[in-house]
Amino acid sequence: MAQPEICQHLLDIKTLKHAKQHVCEECIKTHSQWVHLRTCQTCGTTLCCDDSPNQHMTKHYHLTSHPVVISSEPGERWLWCYPDESFAEY
């Protein structure tokens, strides 16, 4: 079976940015809850995933066009590219 093609945004990531703290920076400000965390690979911001009520990381992508995030969950090792809807494990 052929491997799915990895987009250029994912190939451009050389050094991963990891969460400085295991919190959604925006949920903390509004006293909201989150489910899982993602870290932006352009600016290093850590925000909540789409399963969370506020979906802060997707909102961050729409505001900034920063294309790639990693999972900030312990034990998860993957990247996601928003514009190309491309996934890769590392």
Beta strands, then each sheet from edge to edge (+ up, - down):
strand 1: 37-40
strand 2: 46-48
strand 3: 68-71
strand 4: 78-81
strand 5: 86-89
sheet 1: 2+ 1- 3+ 4- 5+
end
